Amino acid sequence: MAVRPTRYGGPGLITPGTPSLLRAINERSALELLHQLGPLSRAEIARRTGLSKPTVSLALARLEQAGLVREAGRTSGGKGATALLYELDPRAGWILGLDVGRGFIRCAIADITGALAIRRDERAQARTGPALISQVGSLARRTAAEAGIGLADVTRAAMGSPGVLQPDRERVALAPNLPGWQRPGVLDAIRAELGIEVAFENDVNLAAIGERWHGLGRQAESFVLLSIGTGVGMGVVLGGELYRGASGSAGEIGYLPVGVGDPHDPATRRTGAFEAAVGAEAVVRLARELGLAARSAKQVFAVARRGDPVALRVVDQEARRLALGIAAVAAVLDPELVVLGGGIGAGGGDLLLEPLARELRACSPFRPRVAVSALGDEAVLYGALAIALAAAQEQVLGRVYGRSDRPMGPADRRKEAVP
């Protein structure tokens, strides 16, 4: 396996052509190889990088002294003497992921290798913006303490929530279900509450990133994650990369003018015609219209699994409406895979797949594969951890060049890429 080209330098960091630059390149090559492949011996690193064994030994010694690499045992099997193995030290950095929704707040902490240390969930109880931010901070601090660290030890954090980040990445729009989330300054207030740098992203976008990292998206270069629950949204991955659109609104499929009601009606426009047709409230409303006393969409699907004919009619109608949205997406994006997520998509996908396939055959010549997310309500959290991990690993690798861990400003945040 070839080592990826290293990125180095930056204003005033290392002068090109100097021994310091060469050492930094060698150290980063070794560190990235250990990150990609796990424990390796000096000889294996030398073979894969093309560096001499003395050069590798010097690089490993400096990385170990910096707290980035540690010994990981010795080789086993074969003839002759065993060799010492090295690995990226998991304690070199910590990442924090947060998923803030209308019903739940979820938090997880992982080490710099991406291994999960701990996760905690709790119901969202706040009814105002400041109270919700306070609850997020309290959960994050308690989760960090259970992992044996403080929030100050977190290298990078990321948060997902409903809404669209504006082009400057510093303000949220289209988040009517979270109190105070659209007010100016809410993102800075969250950073102040946590006392650490936090990257923000739309929750469904993060669910798509989570699928790309640990779910069905690992085998698909172009796919969409269609989240159906209290709200309706879609994360779009094209050519292996998250696609946000010109203003960050790509995937806001809830506003597709397809479904029930007049899309010109201000009440419908608040959340969107498609969301009004297929979201959780629509499922409950249809069930009640047909005579089924249901308190939630989850209950409707649970009754349908027991064979209740009225509940099955509701599921069938939900599939018919969803098929129209998927047909529109397929005609524009031609994804190879549609992943169903959210409380209805993942929680009721087993009942939806067959009628969805039938309706797609009836209304569209395009038939992307439709599957149910295996990550369920973990997808957003996995996505948050994925973008925090990418940023944290870059920061840890950057220590090879002596970069400072200064807080990021708005310009830095705009440049921060999502994997």
Secondary structure, 3 states (H helix, E strand, C coil): CCCCCCCCCCCCCCCCCCHHHHHHHHHHHHHHHHHHHCCEEHHHHHHHHCCCHHHHHHHHHHHHHCCCEEEEEECCCCCCCCCEEEEECHHHCEEEEEEECCCEEEEEEEECCCCEEEEEEEECCCCCHHHHHHHHHHHHHHHHHHCCCCHHHCCEEEEEECCEECCCCCCEECCCCCCCCCCCCHHHHHHHHHCCCEEEEEHHHHHHHHHHHHCHHHHCCCEEEEEECCCEEEEEEECCEEECCCCCCCCCHHHCCCCCCCCCCHHHHHHCHHHHHHCHHHHHHHHHHCCCCCCCHHHHHHHHHCCCHHHHHHHHHHHHHHHHHHHHHHHHHCCCEEEEEHHHHCCCHHHHHHHHHHHHHHHCCCCCEEEECCCHHHHHHHHHHHHHHHHHHHHHHHHHHCCCCCCCCHHHHHHCCCC
